[in-house]
Amino acid sequence: MFDDKTKEIEIAKSKGLDLHYLTYTNYDNCWQLEEIRLGLEENLDVKVYAKPVYTWAQMHEIRLGLISGIDVSWYLDKRFSYRQMKLIRMGLEQNFDVSQYADTKYTTIDMEDIYNKLCQSK
């Protein structure tokens, strides 16, 4: 019987996807592999986030940013939580000046406050 990681690799293999980013290193869980596989299916540049330093939730936020066509470099720092990455991503998607809060010195609550003020002033 396959474990969940092997299942993700088998799904990718059956779809003819490049297995390099799924097999070249050891990820913590199958959710990371799923995010990479989904990115491959969407023809995204998965090398941006196919790194074990990211949790699956961080990978998810980076993948969503790539789908949106925004500059994900703003939130590629592994010290950002996935919630912080989401706030930065949403700000970029709304063309906000995320330099006001896209900094690891801010807590998630600080970022939420700044993001909400930007939303109100829009």
N, C-alpha and C positions, 0 to 999 in steps of 0.2 A: 504494500500500500504506500502511496506517495505521501510525503509530508507536504505542508502548504507551500514551502519554498520550491520544492520540486514541481509541484502543480503549476506554479507561475511560470517556471522555465518551460514546462511542457506546453502550456498555452501559447507562449511566445514562439516556441519551435513550430507548433502546428500552424501558426500564422505567417511563418517564414520570416520572422523578425531576427535582427542581429542579436545574438545571445551574449556578445562581449560584455556589455554593461551589467548583465544579469549574473554572470558567472565568474567575472575576473576577481572578485573579492567576496568576503564573507559579510553579509548584512545581518542585522540583528533579528529581523523578522520578515515574514512574507509580505507585509504591507508595504515595505520599502520596495520589494521586487515588483509588486503590483503597480506602484507609482511609476517605476521605470518602464515597465511593460506598456502601461497606458500612454506614456510619453512617446515610446517607440511607435505605437499604433497611430499616434497623432503626428508623426514625423517631426517631433520636436528635437532640439539639440539636448539630449538627456545628459550629455557629459557635464552640463552645468550643475546638475543636482545628483547625479548618480554617484554619490560619495557616502560612505558609511558614517561620516560625521553628522549627517542630517538624519533626523527622525523621519518616519514616514509622513507625519503631519507637516513638517517643514518642506519635505519634497513635494507634497501636495500643493502647498502655497506657491512654491517656485514653478511647478508645472502649470498652475492656473495663470500665473503671470506670463509665462511663455506663450500660452494659448492666447492671452489678451494682447500680446505683442508689446508689452511694456518693458522697460529697462529693469530687469530683475537684479542687476548688480547692486541696486540700492539695499537689498535685503538678503544678500548671500552670506552674511556673517552668521556662523553657526551659533553665536551667542544670543541671537534673536530667538525668542520663543516663536512657535508657529502662530500664536495670536498676534504678536508684534509684526511678524511677516505679513499676516493678513491685513493689518491696519495700513502698513506701508503699501501693500499691493492695491488695496481699495483706494488709497489716496492717489496713487499713480494713475489708476484707471479713471479717476475723476479730474486728472490734471492738476492736482494740488501741489503746492511746493512742499514736498515731503522732507526737505532738508530741515524743516522746523521741528521734526520729531523722529526722523530716521537715524537714531543714534543710540548706541547701546547704553549710554548713561541714563536713559529714560526707562522707567518701569512701564509695564503694560498699561497701568492706570494713567500714568502721565501721558502716554501716547494716545490713549483713548480720549482724554480730555482735549488735547491739542487737535486731534482728528475731528472731534465733535464741534469744536469752535470753528474749524475750517468749513465744516459742513453748514453751520449756521450762517456763516458770512458769505456763502456762495449765492 
